[in-house]
Amino acid sequence: MKEPDFSDFRSLARRRLPKVLFEYIDRGCGDETLAKRTRDVLDQVLFQPRALLGTTPKPLKITLWGREYDAPLIIAPTALAAMVAFQGDSHLARAAEKHRLPFCVATQSLMSIEQIRRMAPAASLWFQLYVWKDIELSLDLLERVKRCDVDVLVVTVDTTIPPRRKYNERNGFGMPIRPSFRLAADLALHPHWLLKVLLPTILKTGMPSYVHYPSTMRTTVFRESPPAVSLRRTLSWNDLSRIRDSWVGAMIVKGITCAEDACSAKKMGADGIVVSSHGGRNFDAQATVIEILPSVIEAAGKDLIVMADGGVRSGLDVMRYLKIGAHLVLMGRSPLYATSAGSRYIDYLINDYISEMKNIIELGGL
Ligand SMILES: Cc1cc2nc3c(=O)[nH]c(=O)nc-3n(C[C@H](O)[C@H](O)[C@H](O)COP(=O)(O)O)c2cc1C
């Protein structure tokens, strides 16, 4: 592949991954208008290049909670990375280690935080927490996480009700995944994936399973999760306060979409928020992140670090979020698709983003 970009990686992932998996990653929810609107609104964020500045552009490095990062970029939590490439989470973690960026491990990841830490010993690992119905079990999980030298806790709050993803239900890729003739045919049509991803996974660790569940409740992706580890529908600010009390490091609330919730996060003691519509995957009829970002930033004031995500396909898109005022930007699908091409392409992607960001800064774009 010569100088590929997001659309090349996406096309490759479309070819290589079983259709059900590709659609699970790529598509949105409901009528899937949010992803399109996100792109349209992002494209309207324009720059006014300056001529003859004659100055050295300010560096991209950022220091956050005592750790320096090479750029204000974060590899977002994406649960099924280990189904996109064999041990996909470890590729993402190693890329984060190499480029001195954070990688946020998901609660629903199929590789454990312990395993990822072993494979990327110097990486800045963040951990994304979905709070379970039995919140005591979530607090127990945090004890595991603390032992893995995790820098930051990211609590996702926008997934308390199951998203409407009809195509997943139709093609059998609900959670749990339902075995069917159609699914078997889809897998059979993707021998590269079967041989390079599923087979080595099964040989190494058995059927993919949710390894952050308590050991007595661990289920494969083909079994219903026990109710105690289903997502907590009644999640409240009181629950977040309990988590805050048991986590000494920095804590971020992910999935904030209005100024009022940014104020509540601040009051609760959060150090940062992620303004996110979950990549258009959870609720279609909401404003895009770019549209709500200014009011959320104003409400956050100086006390909260504000991060943003959604639709990022290039360094230019990252700069668009920074221009509107985000301090850092998360990349979800793009590194995931690069992973399907091979681990060196994650490096390539990050280098490409950073070099484009530097060029835009040189144009006086920030
Ligand atoms: C396949 C997939 C799985 C995801 N899993 C999680 C998750 O487990 N927890 C979470 O907080 N966000 C999850 N997200 C959302 C991302 O963290 C991020 O908010 C979103 O993907 C950003 O949009 P983008 O993909 O357009 O960059 C997931 C996204 C995708 C595409």
The ligand as an SDF file (V2000), in Angstrom:
LIG
                    3D

 31 33  0  0  0  0  0  0  0  0999 V2000
  -16.2120   -0.6160   17.1460 C   0  0  0  0  0  0  0  0  0  0  0  0
  -16.2960    0.4450   18.1910 C   0  0  0  0  0  0  0  0  0  0  0  0
  -16.3150    0.0760   19.5270 C   0  0  0  0  0  0  0  0  0  0  0  0
  -16.3910    1.0650   20.5170 C   0  0  0  0  0  0  0  0  0  0  0  0
  -16.3620    0.6770   21.8350 N   0  0  0  0  0  0  0  0  0  0  0  0
  -16.3930    1.6280   22.7930 C   0  0  0  0  0  0  0  0  0  0  0  0
  -16.3300    1.2390   24.1630 C   0  0  0  0  0  0  0  0  0  0  0  0
  -16.2410    0.0600   24.5030 O   0  0  0  0  0  0  0  0  0  0  0  0
  -16.3700    2.2230   25.0960 N   0  0  0  0  0  0  0  0  0  0  0  0
  -16.4680    3.5650   24.7510 C   0  0  0  0  0  0  0  0  0  0  0  0
  -16.5030    4.4320   25.6260 O   0  0  0  0  0  0  0  0  0  0  0  0
  -16.5340    3.9380   23.4450 N   0  0  0  0  0  0  0  0  0  0  0  0
  -16.4930    3.0150   22.4820 C   0  0  0  0  0  0  0  0  0  0  0  0
  -16.5380    3.3980   21.1680 N   0  0  0  0  0  0  0  0  0  0  0  0
  -16.6120    4.8360   20.8140 C   0  0  0  0  0  0  0  0  0  0  0  0
  -15.2030    5.4320   20.6340 C   0  0  0  0  0  0  0  0  0  0  0  0
  -14.4920    5.4410   21.8430 O   0  0  0  0  0  0  0  0  0  0  0  0
  -15.2560    6.8780   20.1100 C   0  0  0  0  0  0  0  0  0  0  0  0
  -16.0310    7.6680   20.9780 O   0  0  0  0  0  0  0  0  0  0  0  0
  -15.8210    6.9800   18.6790 C   0  0  0  0  0  0  0  0  0  0  0  0
  -15.4910    5.8570   17.9210 O   0  0  0  0  0  0  0  0  0  0  0  0
  -15.2770    8.2350   18.0050 C   0  0  0  0  0  0  0  0  0  0  0  0
  -15.7400    8.3430   16.6850 O   0  0  0  0  0  0  0  0  0  0  0  0
  -14.8800    7.9010   15.3810 P   0  0  0  0  0  0  0  0  0  0  0  0
  -14.9140    6.4100   15.3550 O   0  0  0  0  0  0  0  0  0  0  0  0
  -15.6320    8.4920   14.2560 O   0  0  0  0  0  0  0  0  0  0  0  0
  -13.4820    8.4250   15.5540 O   0  0  0  0  0  0  0  0  0  0  0  0
  -16.4680    2.4390   20.1630 C   0  0  0  0  0  0  0  0  0  0  0  0
  -16.4370    2.7940   18.8060 C   0  0  0  0  0  0  0  0  0  0  0  0
  -16.3440    1.8200   17.8330 C   0  0  0  0  0  0  0  0  0  0  0  0
  -16.3020    2.2550   16.3940 C   0  0  0  0  0  0  0  0  0  0  0  0
  1  2  1  0
  2  3  1  0
  2 30  2  0
  3  4  2  0
  4  5  1  0
  4 28  1  0
  5  6  2  0
  6  7  1  0
  6 13  1  0
  7  8  2  0
  7  9  1  0
  9 10  1  0
 10 11  2  0
 10 12  1  0
 12 13  2  0
 13 14  1  0
 14 15  1  0
 14 28  1  0
 15 16  1  0
 16 17  1  0
 16 18  1  0
 18 19  1  0
 18 20  1  0
 20 21  1  0
 20 22  1  0
 22 23  1  0
 23 24  1  0
 24 25  2  0
 24 26  1  0
 24 27  1  0
 28 29  2  0
 29 30  1  0
 30 31  1  0
M  END
$$$$
